[in-house]
Amino acid sequence: MSIAWTAELRRACRGRLLLEEPLAPYTTYRIGGPADAMLTPDGPGDIQRAVEIVGRHGVPWLVLGLGSNMLVADAGFRGLVIHVGKGLAEVTEGANSWTVGAGLPTPLLARRSARRGLGGVHRLVGVPGTVGGGVYMNAGAHGQEFRQVVQSVTLVNASGEVEQRRAGDIPWRYRASGLGEVVVIEAELRFTPGDPQSLEEEIADHLRWRKAGTPFSEACCGSVFRNPASPVTLPSEGSGAESRELRTAGQLIDAVGLKGLRIGGAEVSPMHANYIVNLGGASASDVMGIIDAVREQARREFGVALELEVQLVGNP
Ligand SMILES: Cc1cc2nc3c(=O)[nH]c(=O)nc-3n(C[C@H](O)[C@H](O)[C@H](O)COP(=O)(O)OP(=O)(O)OC[C@H]3O[C@@H](n4cnc5c(N)ncnc54)[C@H](O)[C@@H]3O)c2cc1C
């Protein structure tokens, strides 16, 4: 690794810069080798300077929030990881519109807005990432997703400039914002007024549902695959039986009989088939082995090409 760019980063940025930093502890999968360098910026200025420096040196970079939607290669990531967290977690509360820093965890935002009697993101209480990661991924659950509340996004673009994009200019789609190579630094969100007590009751219901129906406390990245664009219809079995529609990736994986499949330390969760969990000591290649097996089986049995929702880092 050339040390010229890391030395320049150290001189230019006020945040913490770590070299050869293992990424596994920064991801909910607890998987992944080291990054050449990891910067925890202390504000947008650090991000601007860092993006400009690595851009000039031709060094790859990526943004890491709470690492809850990432599978990092066992060999790690060659380049700079910009770790967006506490230094960028400020909230400015207006009546119905708030400006929220990208580093704030989404579950905290869900609870805080519900307490103030504001609905719109309260059902995202079980999405364990940052607001920046949520906006970038257009995270969603139980009928709510970020694109429904985002008014504008402030970001650092690939040239290191701060830009504001209005929600209408963002090419949102299912579980993606299409923002490209940027660092989200804050977002303006508009909420819908509601009754704090009912919003908090909804939160409690959603958390109960998550704990009962997903391997919530295991090392994982949530859903590995996006749901297919159109449902697969299974013919009825026997006379009188109704045909069955498979709408979600989890239902498809269950139908091809791969629930419980294990490779090394990774397993298709017996609780929810679209979750591949790390039982302890799983490598990225164990998880990739399962991903390949699932895709192959879904293609062979149903002709469906399952797309990944999890973001692959460093070519696992
Ligand atoms: C148990 C569990 C349950 C989950 N349930 C859901 C669910 O119901 N719905 C759902 O949508 N997701 C779910 N997820 C996935 C994940 O929590 C979301 O995608 C989350 O929004 C990712 O945020 P993060 O900060 O962890 O992003 P990371 O995993 O750190 O990054 C994900 C992607 O976003 C980019 N990114 C992160 N922060 C920024 C930023 N500030 N600027 C630009 N790019 C950025 C990264 O480069 C990467 O490409 C779940 C995950 C787990 C572990």
PDBQT file of the ligand as one rigid body, heavy atoms in Angstrom, charges set to zero:
ROOT
HETATM    1  C1  LIG A 401     -31.401  -7.979  11.649  1.00  0.00    +0.000 C 
HETATM    2  C2  LIG A 401     -31.502  -7.066  10.450  1.00  0.00    +0.000 A 
HETATM    3  C3  LIG A 401     -32.748  -6.685   9.987  1.00  0.00    +0.000 A 
HETATM    4  C4  LIG A 401     -32.866  -5.839   8.865  1.00  0.00    +0.000 A 
HETATM    5  N1  LIG A 401     -34.105  -5.479   8.437  1.00  0.00    +0.000 NA
HETATM    6  C5  LIG A 401     -34.227  -4.643   7.389  1.00  0.00    +0.000 A 
HETATM    7  C6  LIG A 401     -35.537  -4.234   6.932  1.00  0.00    +0.000 A 
HETATM    8  O1  LIG A 401     -36.550  -4.595   7.485  1.00  0.00    +0.000 OA
HETATM    9  N2  LIG A 401     -35.604  -3.405   5.871  1.00  0.00    +0.000 N 
HETATM   10  C7  LIG A 401     -34.487  -2.935   5.227  1.00  0.00    +0.000 A 
HETATM   11  O2  LIG A 401     -34.618  -2.163   4.267  1.00  0.00    +0.000 OA
HETATM   12  N3  LIG A 401     -33.242  -3.324   5.630  1.00  0.00    +0.000 NA
HETATM   13  C8  LIG A 401     -33.093  -4.149   6.678  1.00  0.00    +0.000 A 
HETATM   14  N4  LIG A 401     -31.837  -4.533   7.092  1.00  0.00    +0.000 N 
HETATM   15  C9  LIG A 401     -30.659  -4.087   6.324  1.00  0.00    +0.000 C 
HETATM   16  C10 LIG A 401     -30.009  -2.785   6.847  1.00  0.00    +0.000 C 
HETATM   17  O3  LIG A 401     -30.273  -2.589   8.226  1.00  0.00    +0.000 OA
HETATM   18  C11 LIG A 401     -30.461  -1.540   6.077  1.00  0.00    +0.000 C 
HETATM   19  O4  LIG A 401     -30.170  -1.621   4.699  1.00  0.00    +0.000 OA
HETATM   20  C12 LIG A 401     -29.783  -0.286   6.659  1.00  0.00    +0.000 C 
HETATM   21  O5  LIG A 401     -30.449   0.844   6.215  1.00  0.00    +0.000 OA
HETATM   22  C13 LIG A 401     -28.301  -0.170   6.299  1.00  0.00    +0.000 C 
HETATM   23  O6  LIG A 401     -27.737   0.905   7.040  1.00  0.00    +0.000 OA
HETATM   24  P1  LIG A 401     -26.221   0.854   7.524  1.00  0.00    +0.000 P 
HETATM   25  O7  LIG A 401     -25.901   2.148   8.170  1.00  0.00    +0.000 OA
HETATM   26  O8  LIG A 401     -25.978  -0.352   8.357  1.00  0.00    +0.000 OA
HETATM   27  O9  LIG A 401     -25.472   0.724   6.124  1.00  0.00    +0.000 OA
HETATM   28  P2  LIG A 401     -24.200  -0.155   5.781  1.00  0.00    +0.000 P 
HETATM   29  O10 LIG A 401     -24.515  -1.602   5.898  1.00  0.00    +0.000 OA
HETATM   30  O11 LIG A 401     -23.038   0.349   6.535  1.00  0.00    +0.000 OA
HETATM   31  O12 LIG A 401     -24.070   0.200   4.231  1.00  0.00    +0.000 OA
HETATM   32  C14 LIG A 401     -25.032  -0.273   3.311  1.00  0.00    +0.000 C 
HETATM   33  C15 LIG A 401     -24.842   0.470   1.977  1.00  0.00    +0.000 C 
HETATM   34  O13 LIG A 401     -25.139   1.837   2.164  1.00  0.00    +0.000 OA
HETATM   35  C16 LIG A 401     -23.998   2.644   1.880  1.00  0.00    +0.000 C 
HETATM   36  N5  LIG A 401     -23.992   3.729   2.872  1.00  0.00    +0.000 N 
HETATM   37  C17 LIG A 401     -24.085   3.611   4.221  1.00  0.00    +0.000 A 
HETATM   38  N6  LIG A 401     -24.071   4.836   4.791  1.00  0.00    +0.000 NA
HETATM   39  C18 LIG A 401     -23.956   5.725   3.776  1.00  0.00    +0.000 A 
HETATM   40  C19 LIG A 401     -23.870   7.144   3.711  1.00  0.00    +0.000 A 
HETATM   41  N7  LIG A 401     -23.896   7.918   4.814  1.00  0.00    +0.000 N 
HETATM   42  N8  LIG A 401     -23.727   7.711   2.489  1.00  0.00    +0.000 NA
HETATM   43  C20 LIG A 401     -23.682   6.970   1.354  1.00  0.00    +0.000 A 
HETATM   44  N9  LIG A 401     -23.755   5.626   1.354  1.00  0.00    +0.000 NA
HETATM   45  C21 LIG A 401     -23.904   5.011   2.563  1.00  0.00    +0.000 A 
HETATM   46  C22 LIG A 401     -22.803   1.712   2.007  1.00  0.00    +0.000 C 
HETATM   47  O14 LIG A 401     -21.698   2.159   1.234  1.00  0.00    +0.000 OA
HETATM   48  C23 LIG A 401     -23.402   0.425   1.467  1.00  0.00    +0.000 C 
HETATM   49  O15 LIG A 401     -23.424   0.435   0.061  1.00  0.00    +0.000 OA
HETATM   50  C24 LIG A 401     -31.699  -5.378   8.201  1.00  0.00    +0.000 A 
HETATM   51  C25 LIG A 401     -30.439  -5.764   8.684  1.00  0.00    +0.000 A 
HETATM   52  C26 LIG A 401     -30.335  -6.589   9.799  1.00  0.00    +0.000 A 
HETATM   53  C27 LIG A 401     -28.958  -6.963  10.311  1.00  0.00    +0.000 C 
ENDROOT
TORSDOF 0
